Amino acid sequence: MSLRSPLGRVLGLGSAKSGTSHWWGQRVSAVALVPLTLWFVFSLLLLPNLDFETLRAWLQYPITGFLTALLFGVLTYHSYLGTRVIVEDYVHAEAPKLIGLLGLRFVHVLAGGAGIFAILRVAFGT
Amino acid sequence: MTVRARPLSPHLGYYRPRLGSVTSILHRITGAILAVGLLAFAYWLIALASDAAAYATAQSLFASPLGLIVLIGWTFAFFYHLLNGVRHLIWDSGRGFEPGARRLGGWTAIGGSILLSLGFWASLRLLGRL
């Protein structure tokens, strides 16, 4: 038997004011990915070939390196948000869910960081 | 906490596949496939940033029969997820819920992604990139 009022017990348990941030993040990144992915796919198609030298020279144009880094960052973010929902929907037991969600975060930070670092390395030349 | 096996409501196998359910399930499956593709994309960029030998290894992996099948699958997954994603954005704006618009959109996403994938690989072939 608690002496706390019903209102006192539910206060602070509800919305943490961030309920729609995942939804918005997924939509805004989706809108950004429409032009970015189409630009990338059709640029690859228009290159004379996909050789080592050709691609490095192409990525060294400032605008290309910038857009590809942007693409890779937004892509990683969108992928993280999407795969997260899949785990939340199908994995119900606490431990596997926690490991799954942390694993996804780890893999995405790793892939995003490595991908963008690789782009920068090519863009700035070594 | 232990999870007890409780009765479940009818699941996927119970319902007849319909355009709406198939396009929705495909959206999630292609999304998961593309998430794996992100890792391959990262690997390809790392190879490009390393040296010519590492890049040649990556190219030969992607150009192998299995690699090509996987790449074609990723191409379809990409175009499908893109087209169906645009449908979701239209729905988010509160439009396109009429039966006619839903049918047209669903078939456009399926047919369009097959056509765009075929077009993309045919162009690669015709332009002599393969």
gemmi code that builds the backbone of each chain (N, CA, C; Angstrom):
import gemmi

chains = {
    "A": [
        ("MET", (0.854, -1.195, 0.000), (0.000, 0.000, 0.000), (0.886, 1.241, 0.000)),
        ("SER", (0.780, 1.976, -1.068), (1.608, 3.161, -1.190), (0.794, 4.394, -0.845)),
        ("LEU", (1.443, 5.353, -0.240), (0.763, 6.602, 0.099), (0.880, 7.634, -1.020)),
        ("ARG", (1.617, 7.255, -2.093), (1.782, 8.212, -3.200), (0.483, 8.308, -3.993)),
        ("SER", (0.204, 9.477, -4.484), (-1.026, 9.664, -5.265), (-0.866, 9.024, -6.639)),
        ("PRO", (-1.984, 8.649, -7.269), (-1.889, 8.051, -8.608), (-1.117, 8.949, -9.574)),
        ("LEU", (-1.310, 10.249, -9.494), (-0.601, 11.165, -10.394), (0.898, 11.108, -10.121)),
        ("GLY", (1.270, 11.108, -8.831), (2.683, 11.072, -8.463), (3.374, 9.828, -8.981)),
        ("ARG", (2.624, 8.712, -9.043), (3.237, 7.458, -9.485), (3.505, 7.425, -10.986)),
        ("VAL", (2.688, 8.081, -11.796), (2.891, 8.016, -13.243), (3.742, 9.164, -13.780)),
        ("LEU", (3.903, 10.220, -12.997), (4.701, 11.342, -13.485), (6.144, 10.895, -13.757)),
        ("GLY", (6.648, 11.275, -14.870), (8.031, 10.918, -15.201), (8.161, 9.567, -15.868)),
        ("LEU", (7.062, 8.809, -15.958), (7.144, 7.493, -16.590), (6.745, 7.544, -18.061)),
        ("GLY", (6.141, 8.628, -18.461), (5.609, 8.695, -19.818), (6.643, 9.135, -20.825)),
        ("SER", (6.173, 9.937, -21.772), (7.031, 10.390, -22.848), (8.272, 11.075, -22.303)),
        ("ALA", (9.425, 10.722, -22.875), (10.656, 11.391, -22.488), (10.926, 12.522, -23.466)),
        ("LYS", (9.883, 12.967, -24.166), (9.949, 14.067, -25.129), (10.778, 13.734, -26.361)),
        ("SER", (11.063, 12.438, -26.557), (11.844, 12.100, -27.749), (11.168, 10.957, -28.508)),
        ("GLY", (9.862, 10.793, -28.291), (9.149, 9.670, -28.897), (9.148, 9.665, -30.410)),
        ("THR", (9.210, 10.844, -31.030), (9.124, 10.894, -32.483), (10.481, 11.084, -33.147)),
        ("SER", (11.562, 11.137, -32.350), (12.853, 11.469, -32.960), (13.353, 10.355, -33.892)),
        ("HIS", (13.088, 9.081, -33.504), (13.496, 7.968, -34.372), (12.758, 8.047, -35.701)),
        ("TRP", (11.450, 8.258, -35.628), (10.603, 8.348, -36.822), (11.095, 9.465, -37.745)),
        ("TRP", (11.334, 10.635, -37.153), (11.792, 11.770, -37.942), (13.174, 11.525, -38.536)),
        ("GLY", (14.075, 10.948, -37.742), (15.426, 10.674, -38.229), (15.391, 9.777, -39.448)),
        ("GLN", (14.524, 8.743, -39.382), (14.432, 7.814, -40.500), (13.892, 8.505, -41.757)),
        ("ARG", (12.877, 9.356, -41.592), (12.280, 10.048, -42.753), (13.236, 11.077, -43.352)),
        ("VAL", (13.847, 11.884, -42.492), (14.715, 12.948, -43.012), (15.931, 12.335, -43.709)),
        ("SER", (16.512, 11.266, -43.111), (17.651, 10.628, -43.772), (17.200, 9.965, -45.070)),
        ("ALA", (15.955, 9.439, -45.115), (15.447, 8.819, -46.346), (15.365, 9.857, -47.457)),
        ("VAL", (14.849, 11.052, -47.127), (14.727, 12.109, -48.137), (16.109, 12.510, -48.643)),
        ("ALA", (17.084, 12.612, -47.736), (18.439, 12.994, -48.137), (19.066, 11.919, -49.024)),
        ("LEU", (18.722, 10.649, -48.766), (19.343, 9.550, -49.504), (18.831, 9.437, -50.933)),
        ("VAL", (17.637, 9.953, -51.213), (17.115, 9.843, -52.582), (18.084, 10.500, -53.577)),
        ("PRO", (18.397, 11.809, -53.447), (19.351, 12.384, -54.410), (20.770, 11.834, -54.245)),
        ("LEU", (21.213, 11.595, -53.001), (22.610, 11.170, -52.785), (22.893, 9.807, -53.432)),
        ("THR", (21.993, 8.831, -53.216), (22.244, 7.500, -53.776), (22.118, 7.524, -55.300)),
        ("LEU", (21.100, 8.261, -55.816), (20.938, 8.316, -57.269), (22.156, 8.970, -57.911)),
        ("TRP", (22.657, 10.049, -57.308), (23.860, 10.708, -57.823), (25.023, 9.714, -57.857)),
        ("PHE", (25.200, 8.953, -56.778), (26.345, 8.041, -56.694), (26.232, 6.916, -57.723)),
        ("VAL", (25.057, 6.276, -57.783), (24.876, 5.134, -58.695), (25.078, 5.569, -60.146)),
        ("PHE", (24.491, 6.723, -60.532), (24.603, 7.126, -61.926), (25.970, 7.724, -62.245)),
        ("SER", (26.672, 8.244, -61.230), (28.048, 8.688, -61.456), (28.931, 7.499, -61.792)),
        ("LEU", (28.751, 6.396, -61.043), (29.549, 5.193, -61.316), (29.309, 4.706, -62.737)),
        ("LEU", (28.041, 4.808, -63.169), (27.666, 4.354, -64.504), (28.342, 5.209, -65.577)),
        ("LEU", (28.535, 6.509, -65.271), (29.055, 7.425, -66.285), (30.581, 7.495, -66.306)),
        ("LEU", (31.236, 6.902, -65.310), (32.706, 6.892, -65.326), (33.184, 6.017, -66.485)),
        ("PRO", (34.345, 6.364, -67.098), (34.818, 5.568, -68.239), (35.070, 4.102, -67.859)),
        ("ASN", (35.541, 3.850, -66.627), (35.697, 2.478, -66.138), (35.758, 2.537, -64.613)),
        ("LEU", (35.842, 1.385, -63.984), (35.846, 1.359, -62.519), (37.225, 0.954, -61.992)),
        ("ASP", (38.289, 1.354, -62.718), (39.653, 1.015, -62.303), (40.075, 1.799, -61.059)),
        ("PHE", (41.121, 1.292, -60.431), (41.704, 1.915, -59.225), (42.005, 3.395, -59.455)),
        ("GLU", (42.785, 3.690, -60.534), (43.211, 5.070, -60.791), (42.013, 5.979, -61.075)),
        ("THR", (41.078, 5.481, -61.902), (39.910, 6.286, -62.283), (39.097, 6.682, -61.054)),
        ("LEU", (38.824, 5.693, -60.178), (37.989, 5.968, -59.019), (38.674, 6.889, -58.024)),
        ("ARG", (39.978, 6.699, -57.852), (40.709, 7.587, -56.922), (40.699, 9.018, -57.436)),
        ("ALA", (40.943, 9.165, -58.757), (40.944, 10.513, -59.342), (39.563, 11.149, -59.189)),
        ("TRP", (38.530, 10.346, -59.388), (37.152, 10.862, -59.280), (36.846, 11.302, -57.848)),
        ("LEU", (37.253, 10.471, -56.856), (36.983, 10.803, -55.447), (37.796, 12.004, -54.971)),
        ("GLN", (38.862, 12.348, -55.733), (39.693, 13.469, -55.304), (39.147, 14.826, -55.720)),
        ("TYR", (38.107, 14.832, -56.583), (37.413, 16.103, -56.803), (36.759, 16.480, -55.486)),
        ("PRO", (36.905, 17.747, -55.033), (36.348, 18.114, -53.720), (34.860, 17.787, -53.584)),
        ("ILE", (34.071, 18.115, -54.620), (32.621, 17.912, -54.502), (32.289, 16.419, -54.416)),
        ("THR", (33.044, 15.590, -55.150), (32.779, 14.144, -55.129), (33.097, 13.552, -53.768)),
        ("GLY", (34.276, 13.910, -53.231), (34.660, 13.391, -51.923), (33.678, 13.823, -50.848)),
        ("PHE", (33.266, 15.093, -50.926), (32.315, 15.625, -49.939), (30.989, 14.875, -50.005)),
        ("LEU", (30.436, 14.744, -51.232), (29.128, 14.095, -51.371), (29.190, 12.617, -51.003)),
        ("THR", (30.312, 11.944, -51.344), (30.417, 10.518, -51.019), (30.520, 10.323, -49.505)),
        ("ALA", (31.273, 11.192, -48.828), (31.371, 11.102, -47.368), (30.000, 11.352, -46.733)),
        ("LEU", (29.294, 12.358, -47.275), (27.941, 12.673, -46.794), (27.027, 11.463, -47.002)),
        ("LEU", (27.085, 10.891, -48.222), (26.275, 9.718, -48.548), (26.557, 8.587, -47.569)),
        ("PHE", (27.844, 8.325, -47.330), (28.177, 7.183, -46.477), (27.705, 7.416, -45.038)),
        ("GLY", (27.826, 8.647, -44.566), (27.368, 8.962, -43.211), (25.862, 8.807, -43.065)),
        ("VAL", (25.104, 9.387, -43.995), (23.632, 9.325, -43.914), (23.167, 7.884, -44.098)),
        ("LEU", (23.829, 7.158, -45.015), (23.480, 5.754, -45.269), (23.662, 4.923, -43.997)),
        ("THR", (24.770, 5.133, -43.302), (25.042, 4.388, -42.077), (23.999, 4.700, -41.003)),
        ("TYR", (23.648, 5.985, -40.887), (22.652, 6.415, -39.904), (21.290, 5.785, -40.206)),
        ("HIS", (20.886, 5.845, -41.488), (19.594, 5.292, -41.904), (19.559, 3.780, -41.670)),
        ("SER", (20.666, 3.108, -41.977), (20.761, 1.660, -41.800), (20.675, 1.307, -40.317)),
        ("TYR", (21.327, 2.102, -39.473), (21.285, 1.858, -38.028), (19.849, 1.960, -37.515)),
        ("LEU", (19.150, 3.026, -37.916), (17.767, 3.212, -37.450), (16.872, 2.073, -37.921)),
        ("GLY", (17.070, 1.632, -39.178), (16.222, 0.591, -39.746), (16.460, -0.770, -39.120)),
        ("THR", (17.721, -1.182, -39.002), (18.012, -2.515, -38.457), (17.644, -2.571, -36.975)),
        ("ARG", (17.730, -1.435, -36.293), (17.344, -1.354, -34.894), (15.880, -1.749, -34.695)),
        ("VAL", (15.028, -1.254, -35.589), (13.596, -1.569, -35.497), (13.369, -3.066, -35.708)),
        ("ILE", (14.151, -3.667, -36.612), (13.983, -5.105, -36.879), (14.287, -5.898, -35.599)),
        ("VAL", (15.384, -5.562, -34.915), (15.718, -6.262, -33.666), (14.629, -6.010, -32.625)),
        ("GLU", (14.187, -4.761, -32.494), (13.160, -4.434, -31.496), (11.853, -5.183, -31.770)),
        ("ASP", (11.560, -5.435, -33.059), (10.316, -6.117, -33.410), (10.364, -7.618, -33.149)),
        ("TYR", (11.515, -8.249, -33.375), (11.538, -9.714, -33.352), (12.277, -10.321, -32.165)),
        ("VAL", (13.134, -9.564, -31.487), (13.889, -10.143, -30.375), (13.273, -9.626, -29.079)),
        ("HIS", (12.657, -10.536, -28.335), (11.907, -10.083, -27.165), (12.619, -10.322, -25.838)),
        ("ALA", (13.453, -11.384, -25.773), (14.138, -11.668, -24.508), (15.185, -10.570, -24.253)),
        ("GLU", (15.306, -10.156, -22.999), (16.128, -8.987, -22.664), (17.584, -9.089, -23.132)),
        ("ALA", (18.263, -10.209, -22.749), (19.703, -10.289, -23.028), (20.014, -10.277, -24.524)),
        ("PRO", (19.382, -11.157, -25.335), (19.679, -11.119, -26.774), (19.335, -9.768, -27.390)),
        ("LYS", (18.244, -9.137, -26.902), (17.851, -7.843, -27.457), (18.930, -6.799, -27.177)),
        ("LEU", (19.410, -6.782, -25.941), (20.431, -5.804, -25.560), (21.708, -6.030, -26.362)),
        ("ILE", (22.115, -7.324, -26.461), (23.327, -7.636, -27.219), (23.140, -7.274, -28.686)),
        ("GLY", (21.952, -7.576, -29.224), (21.666, -7.253, -30.623), (21.736, -5.761, -30.884)),
        ("LEU", (21.106, -4.970, -30.014), (21.069, -3.522, -30.223), (22.457, -2.906, -30.065)),
        ("LEU", (23.199, -3.383, -29.055), (24.560, -2.859, -28.865), (25.455, -3.280, -30.024)),
        ("GLY", (25.270, -4.543, -30.483), (26.045, -5.041, -31.614), (25.801, -4.210, -32.859)),
        ("LEU", (24.516, -3.868, -33.117), (24.183, -3.051, -34.284), (24.848, -1.684, -34.190)),
        ("ARG", (24.796, -1.103, -33.002), (25.396, 0.219, -32.823), (26.904, 0.142, -33.080)),
        ("PHE", (27.528, -0.905, -32.531), (28.973, -1.087, -32.693), (29.336, -1.237, -34.169)),
        ("VAL", (28.620, -2.139, -34.863), (28.926, -2.402, -36.276), (28.729, -1.142, -37.121)),
        ("HIS", (27.671, -0.378, -36.837), (27.408, 0.809, -37.645), (28.409, 1.923, -37.388)),
        ("VAL", (28.804, 2.112, -36.130), (29.813, 3.136, -35.846), (31.131, 2.737, -36.511)),
        ("LEU", (31.446, 1.433, -36.435), (32.678, 0.930, -37.036), (32.654, 1.106, -38.559)),
        ("ALA", (31.560, 0.645, -39.204), (31.472, 0.727, -40.665), (31.446, 2.189, -41.114)),
        ("GLY", (30.665, 3.015, -40.421), (30.571, 4.427, -40.788), (31.913, 5.125, -40.640)),
        ("GLY", (32.561, 4.897, -39.533), (33.862, 5.525, -39.291), (34.892, 5.067, -40.295)),
        ("ALA", (34.967, 3.744, -40.543), (35.959, 3.202, -41.473), (35.697, 3.692, -42.890)),
        ("GLY", (34.423, 3.693, -43.303), (34.067, 4.123, -44.661), (34.430, 5.577, -44.898)),
        ("ILE", (34.051, 6.454, -43.954), (34.318, 7.886, -44.135), (35.823, 8.149, -44.065)),
        ("PHE", (36.515, 7.430, -43.173), (37.976, 7.598, -43.086), (38.632, 7.206, -44.414)),
        ("ALA", (38.137, 6.099, -45.027), (38.691, 5.653, -46.309), (38.476, 6.713, -47.390)),
        ("ILE", (37.270, 7.296, -47.403), (36.964, 8.340, -48.411), (37.908, 9.531, -48.222)),
        ("LEU", (38.080, 9.947, -46.976), (38.946, 11.098, -46.688), (40.391, 10.809, -47.086)),
        ("ARG", (40.821, 9.570, -46.820), (42.195, 9.196, -47.178), (42.429, 9.352, -48.664)),
        ("VAL", (41.433, 8.876, -49.456), (41.565, 9.017, -50.920), (41.474, 10.487, -51.303)),
        ("ALA", (40.501, 11.195, -50.714), (40.248, 12.590, -51.102), (41.464, 13.473, -50.839)),
        ("PHE", (42.130, 13.264, -49.709), (43.271, 14.122, -49.368), (44.581, 13.554, -49.884)),
        ("GLY", (44.537, 12.340, -50.474), (45.732, 11.741, -51.055), (46.726, 11.322, -49.974)),
        ("THR", (47.535, 10.320, -50.312), (48.512, 9.879, -49.320), (49.907, 9.868, -49.920)),
    ],
    "B": [
        ("MET", (14.516, -12.415, -16.649), (13.098, -12.721, -16.802), (12.903, -13.840, -17.806)),
        ("THR", (12.142, -14.867, -17.448), (11.886, -15.948, -18.406), (10.640, -15.611, -19.223)),
        ("VAL", (10.691, -15.976, -20.492), (9.561, -15.707, -21.375), (8.768, -16.989, -21.545)),
        ("ARG", (7.503, -16.968, -21.129), (6.665, -18.153, -21.276), (6.106, -18.199, -22.690)),
        ("ALA", (5.945, -19.444, -23.215), (5.335, -19.598, -24.528), (3.847, -19.339, -24.393)),
        ("ARG", (3.381, -18.269, -24.985), (1.975, -17.920, -24.873), (1.309, -18.071, -26.235)),
        ("PRO", (-0.009, -18.245, -26.259), (-0.674, -18.382, -27.572), (-0.451, -17.135, -28.418)),
        ("LEU", (-0.219, -17.349, -29.704), (0.045, -16.238, -30.606), (-1.131, -16.045, -31.557)),
        ("SER", (-1.317, -14.824, -32.021), (-2.327, -14.577, -33.039), (-1.808, -15.137, -34.362)),
        ("PRO", (-2.689, -15.415, -35.336), (-2.239, -15.985, -36.615), (-1.129, -15.148, -37.230)),
        ("HIS", (-0.110, -15.817, -37.744), (1.044, -15.086, -38.281), (1.101, -15.211, -39.797)),
        ("LEU", (2.268, -14.887, -40.363), (2.438, -14.780, -41.813), (1.822, -15.923, -42.624)),
        ("GLY", (2.098, -17.187, -42.193), (1.670, -18.328, -42.981), (0.168, -18.478, -43.083)),
        ("TYR", (-0.576, -17.765, -42.249), (-2.016, -17.931, -42.165), (-2.746, -17.102, -43.218)),
        ("TYR", (-2.150, -15.954, -43.563), (-2.840, -15.027, -44.448), (-2.415, -15.216, -45.894)),
        ("ARG", (-3.377, -15.003, -46.804), (-3.069, -15.022, -48.234), (-2.207, -13.793, -48.556)),
        ("PRO", (-1.079, -13.994, -49.280), (-0.251, -12.828, -49.619), (-1.053, -11.846, -50.471)),
        ("ARG", (-0.933, -10.572, -50.142), (-1.604, -9.533, -50.920), (-0.576, -8.489, -51.280)),
        ("LEU", (-0.920, -7.633, -52.256), (0.043, -6.631, -52.722), (0.572, -5.795, -51.558)),
        ("GLY", (-0.342, -5.369, -50.682), (0.065, -4.524, -49.563), (1.020, -5.214, -48.615)),
        ("SER", (0.719, -6.484, -48.274), (1.584, -7.185, -47.314), (2.913, -7.557, -47.960)),
        ("VAL", (2.881, -7.990, -49.231), (4.123, -8.393, -49.904), (5.063, -7.200, -50.069)),
        ("THR", (4.530, -6.031, -50.487), (5.403, -4.867, -50.663), (5.979, -4.410, -49.324)),
        ("SER", (5.174, -4.539, -48.263), (5.657, -4.121, -46.946), (6.770, -5.048, -46.448)),
        ("ILE", (6.562, -6.380, -46.595), (7.575, -7.342, -46.138), (8.853, -7.187, -46.965)),
        ("LEU", (8.671, -6.996, -48.286), (9.832, -6.808, -49.167), (10.633, -5.572, -48.763)),
        ("HIS", (9.934, -4.534, -48.301), (10.632, -3.304, -47.905), (11.589, -3.583, -46.749)),
        ("ARG", (11.112, -4.369, -45.793), (11.953, -4.686, -44.639), (13.087, -5.629, -45.038)),
        ("ILE", (12.782, -6.660, -45.861), (13.825, -7.616, -46.273), (14.908, -6.900, -47.084)),
        ("THR", (14.488, -6.041, -48.056), (15.492, -5.346, -48.859), (16.296, -4.391, -47.976)),
        ("GLY", (15.657, -3.805, -46.958), (16.382, -2.927, -46.041), (17.474, -3.679, -45.305)),
        ("ALA", (17.141, -4.901, -44.844), (18.126, -5.710, -44.123), (19.267, -6.121, -45.062)),
        ("ILE", (18.915, -6.465, -46.318), (19.936, -6.848, -47.303), (20.868, -5.664, -47.576)),
        ("LEU", (20.285, -4.460, -47.673), (21.090, -3.270, -47.950), (21.995, -2.927, -46.772)),
        ("ALA", (21.557, -3.265, -45.549), (22.406, -3.016, -44.380), (23.669, -3.872, -44.466)),
        ("VAL", (23.535, -5.113, -44.981), (24.711, -5.955, -45.193), (25.559, -5.360, -46.323)),
        ("GLY", (24.854, -4.814, -47.337), (25.555, -4.174, -48.452), (26.408, -3.003, -48.001)),
        ("LEU", (25.965, -2.320, -46.934), (26.740, -1.203, -46.390), (28.142, -1.665, -45.990)),
        ("LEU", (28.224, -2.881, -45.425), (29.530, -3.420, -45.014), (30.412, -3.684, -46.235)),
        ("ALA", (29.784, -4.200, -47.315), (30.542, -4.441, -48.545), (31.007, -3.117, -49.146)),
        ("PHE", (30.148, -2.111, -49.086), (30.479, -0.765, -49.569), (31.694, -0.231, -48.786)),
        ("ALA", (31.671, -0.411, -47.459), (32.783, 0.047, -46.622), (34.068, -0.699, -47.002)),
        ("TYR", (33.944, -2.014, -47.206), (35.113, -2.817, -47.582), (35.697, -2.321, -48.900)),
        ("TRP", (34.835, -2.025, -49.870), (35.268, -1.557, -51.190), (35.996, -0.209, -51.070)),
        ("LEU", (35.470, 0.693, -50.225), (36.111, 1.997, -50.017), (37.469, 1.840, -49.334)),
        ("ILE", (37.538, 0.915, -48.359), (38.804, 0.697, -47.649), (39.847, 0.153, -48.626)),
        ("ALA", (39.401, -0.781, -49.498), (40.314, -1.330, -50.497), (40.807, -0.231, -51.421)),
        ("LEU", (39.897, 0.677, -51.804), (40.258, 1.786, -52.694), (41.257, 2.719, -52.008)),
        ("ALA", (41.128, 2.861, -50.686), (42.021, 3.755, -49.950), (43.364, 3.083, -49.651)),
        ("SER", (43.416, 1.732, -49.795), (44.666, 1.026, -49.470), (45.654, 1.108, -50.636)),
        ("ASP", (45.648, 0.095, -51.503), (46.532, 0.151, -52.672), (45.914, -0.631, -53.825)),
        ("ALA", (46.589, -0.598, -54.955), (46.056, -1.211, -56.172), (45.807, -2.707, -55.980)),
        ("ALA", (46.667, -3.379, -55.213), (46.511, -4.828, -55.024), (45.252, -5.139, -54.224)),
        ("ALA", (45.035, -4.368, -53.127), (43.831, -4.583, -52.313), (42.581, -4.314, -53.130)),
        ("TYR", (42.634, -3.271, -53.984), (41.484, -2.931, -54.821), (41.233, -4.025, -55.859)),
        ("ALA", (42.315, -4.588, -56.412), (42.172, -5.668, -57.395), (41.526, -6.895, -56.746)),
        ("THR", (41.901, -7.185, -55.490), (41.279, -8.309, -54.766), (39.778, -8.070, -54.609)),
        ("ALA", (39.409, -6.841, -54.200), (37.992, -6.519, -54.023), (37.260, -6.647, -55.348)),
        ("GLN", (37.852, -6.095, -56.429), (37.201, -6.160, -57.741), (37.013, -7.594, -58.202)),
        ("SER", (38.025, -8.458, -57.941), (37.899, -9.844, -58.405), (36.834, -10.590, -57.580)),
        ("LEU", (36.699, -10.230, -56.281), (35.624, -10.816, -55.473), (34.251, -10.433, -56.031)),
        ("PHE", (34.088, -9.124, -56.344), (32.794, -8.648, -56.846), (32.520, -9.172, -58.254)),
        ("ALA", (33.594, -9.430, -59.029), (33.409, -9.875, -60.420), (33.256, -11.383, -60.529)),
        ("SER", (33.426, -12.120, -59.424), (33.241, -13.573, -59.454), (31.755, -13.873, -59.671)),
        ("PRO", (31.412, -15.085, -60.161), (29.994, -15.402, -60.409), (29.121, -15.128, -59.176)),
        ("LEU", (29.550, -15.603, -58.011), (28.771, -15.382, -56.795), (28.685, -13.889, -56.476)),
        ("GLY", (29.824, -13.197, -56.643), (29.866, -11.762, -56.382), (28.896, -10.996, -57.261)),
        ("LEU", (28.831, -11.396, -58.544), (27.925, -10.704, -59.475), (26.466, -10.942, -59.086)),
        ("ILE", (26.150, -12.171, -58.691), (24.771, -12.482, -58.279), (24.392, -11.609, -57.080)),
        ("VAL", (25.319, -11.529, -56.104), (25.056, -10.725, -54.912), (24.907, -9.246, -55.285)),
        ("LEU", (25.768, -8.758, -56.187), (25.693, -7.348, -56.603), (24.372, -7.051, -57.315)),
        ("ILE", (23.925, -7.984, -58.178), (22.649, -7.789, -58.874), (21.506, -7.786, -57.851)),
        ("GLY", (21.599, -8.677, -56.849), (20.600, -8.687, -55.780), (20.577, -7.366, -55.019)),
        ("TRP", (21.745, -6.817, -54.735), (21.814, -5.528, -54.031), (21.240, -4.411, -54.888)),
        ("THR", (21.480, -4.487, -56.213), (20.938, -3.466, -57.113), (19.418, -3.470, -57.042)),
        ("PHE", (18.824, -4.693, -57.134), (17.359, -4.780, -57.047), (16.880, -4.285, -55.681)),
        ("ALA", (17.540, -4.727, -54.611), (17.149, -4.312, -53.261), (17.201, -2.795, -53.139)),
        ("PHE", (18.234, -2.187, -53.722), (18.386, -0.731, -53.649), (17.235, -0.027, -54.355)),
        ("PHE", (16.979, -0.416, -55.630), (15.932, 0.277, -56.385), (14.556, 0.032, -55.749)),
        ("TYR", (14.322, -1.197, -55.258), (13.020, -1.467, -54.638), (12.838, -0.629, -53.372)),
        ("HIS", (13.851, -0.631, -52.513), (13.768, 0.098, -51.245), (13.611, 1.604, -51.510)),
        ("LEU", (14.253, 2.071, -52.581), (14.146, 3.486, -52.963), (12.721, 3.816, -53.409)),
        ("LEU", (12.192, 3.030, -54.362), (10.854, 3.324, -54.892), (9.786, 3.139, -53.813)),
        ("ASN", (9.862, 2.032, -53.075), (8.862, 1.799, -52.039), (9.016, 2.797, -50.891)),
        ("GLY", (10.251, 3.253, -50.661), (10.495, 4.267, -49.631), (9.817, 5.575, -49.998)),
        ("VAL", (9.838, 5.916, -51.297), (9.149, 7.130, -51.744), (7.644, 6.985, -51.503)),
        ("ARG", (7.108, 5.754, -51.705), (5.680, 5.522, -51.395), (5.413, 5.815, -49.918)),
        ("HIS", (6.318, 5.330, -49.057), (6.123, 5.574, -47.620), (6.141, 7.065, -47.307)),
        ("LEU", (7.030, 7.810, -47.986), (7.101, 9.251, -47.744), (5.813, 9.928, -48.207)),
        ("ILE", (5.245, 9.448, -49.337), (3.974, 10.011, -49.812), (2.868, 9.726, -48.788)),
        ("TRP", (2.842, 8.488, -48.260), (1.833, 8.161, -47.239), (2.012, 9.034, -46.000)),
        ("ASP", (3.295, 9.298, -45.641), (3.554, 10.117, -44.452), (2.987, 11.520, -44.617)),
        ("SER", (2.847, 11.952, -45.878), (2.291, 13.286, -46.107), (0.759, 13.232, -46.083)),
        ("GLY", (0.196, 12.036, -45.834), (-1.251, 11.911, -45.711), (-1.952, 11.648, -47.029)),
        ("ARG", (-1.183, 11.337, -48.091), (-1.800, 11.126, -49.404), (-1.605, 9.683, -49.882)),
        ("GLY", (-2.341, 9.313, -50.910), (-2.119, 8.044, -51.609), (-2.694, 6.818, -50.936)),
        ("PHE", (-3.730, 6.988, -50.125), (-4.303, 5.830, -49.424), (-5.485, 5.203, -50.168)),
        ("GLU", (-5.915, 5.790, -51.300), (-7.051, 5.236, -52.038), (-6.636, 3.905, -52.672)),
        ("PRO", (-7.604, 2.961, -52.854), (-7.249, 1.652, -53.423), (-6.486, 1.769, -54.746)),
        ("GLY", (-6.934, 2.660, -55.625), (-6.267, 2.795, -56.925), (-4.829, 3.228, -56.781)),
        ("ALA", (-4.590, 4.225, -55.926), (-3.243, 4.751, -55.727), (-2.347, 3.699, -55.077)),
        ("ARG", (-2.917, 2.910, -54.164), (-2.124, 1.871, -53.488), (-1.685, 0.793, -54.474)),
        ("ARG", (-2.645, 0.366, -55.330), (-2.320, -0.669, -56.321), (-1.278, -0.162, -57.304)),
        ("LEU", (-1.509, 1.047, -57.816), (-0.580, 1.621, -58.792), (0.813, 1.751, -58.178)),
        ("GLY", (0.869, 2.270, -56.946), (2.158, 2.467, -56.284), (2.887, 1.157, -56.043)),
        ("GLY", (2.148, 0.154, -55.592), (2.751, -1.154, -55.294), (3.350, -1.789, -56.529)),
        ("TRP", (2.574, -1.779, -57.618), (3.083, -2.398, -58.850), (4.194, -1.566, -59.460)),
        ("THR", (4.141, -0.237, -59.268), (5.223, 0.612, -59.772), (6.521, 0.284, -59.049)),
        ("ALA", (6.428, 0.072, -57.717), (7.634, -0.233, -56.940), (8.233, -1.564, -57.397)),
        ("ILE", (7.371, -2.591, -57.583), (7.874, -3.913, -57.974), (8.394, -3.892, -59.414)),
        ("GLY", (7.530, -3.433, -60.340), (7.915, -3.419, -61.752), (9.064, -2.460, -62.007)),
        ("GLY", (8.976, -1.275, -61.388), (10.006, -0.256, -61.597), (11.373, -0.715, -61.127)),
        ("SER", (11.414, -1.414, -59.970), (12.730, -1.828, -59.465), (13.325, -2.934, -60.339)),
        ("ILE", (12.463, -3.817, -60.884), (12.982, -4.853, -61.793), (13.524, -4.191, -63.059)),
        ("LEU", (12.754, -3.238, -63.623), (13.173, -2.562, -64.848), (14.458, -1.758, -64.632)),
        ("LEU", (14.530, -1.020, -63.507), (15.711, -0.196, -63.245), (16.959, -1.068, -63.045)),
        ("SER", (16.785, -2.228, -62.348), (17.929, -3.127, -62.150), (18.410, -3.678, -63.486)),
        ("LEU", (17.444, -4.146, -64.306), (17.807, -4.675, -65.620), (18.479, -3.577, -66.441)),
        ("GLY", (17.904, -2.361, -66.402), (18.460, -1.241, -67.162), (19.865, -0.904, -66.711)),
        ("PHE", (20.075, -0.920, -65.393), (21.390, -0.574, -64.850), (22.449, -1.566, -65.335)),
        ("TRP", (22.149, -2.878, -65.218), (23.149, -3.884, -65.609), (23.296, -3.966, -67.116)),
        ("ALA", (22.190, -3.720, -67.854), (22.289, -3.694, -69.319), (23.168, -2.524, -69.748)),
        ("SER", (23.030, -1.351, -69.079), (23.859, -0.191, -69.422), (25.328, -0.481, -69.140)),
        ("LEU", (25.596, -1.103, -67.992), (26.984, -1.452, -67.650), (27.585, -2.321, -68.748)),
        ("ARG", (26.777, -3.270, -69.223), (27.207, -4.214, -70.254), (27.416, -3.480, -71.578)),
        ("LEU", (26.411, -2.659, -71.956), (26.471, -1.956, -73.242), (27.611, -0.944, -73.268)),
        ("LEU", (27.883, -0.312, -72.119), (28.955, 0.686, -72.061), (30.312, 0.005, -71.922)),
        ("GLY", (30.293, -1.345, -71.863), (31.544, -2.091, -71.829), (32.264, -2.045, -70.492)),
        ("ARG", (31.494, -1.883, -69.374), (32.143, -1.796, -68.059), (32.287, -3.158, -67.403)),
        ("LEU", (31.708, -4.202, -68.032), (31.750, -5.525, -67.386), (32.824, -6.393, -68.003)),
    ],
}
model = gemmi.Model(1)
for chain_id, residues in chains.items():
    chain = gemmi.Chain(chain_id)
    for i, (resn, *xyz) in enumerate(residues, 1):
        res = gemmi.Residue()
        res.name, res.seqid = resn, gemmi.SeqId(i, " ")
        for name, pos in zip(("N", "CA", "C"), xyz):
            atom = gemmi.Atom()
            atom.name, atom.element = name, gemmi.Element(name[0])
            atom.pos, atom.b_iso = gemmi.Position(*pos), 0.0
            res.add_atom(atom)
        chain.add_residue(res)
    model.add_chain(chain)
structure = gemmi.Structure()
structure.add_model(model)
structure.setup_entities()
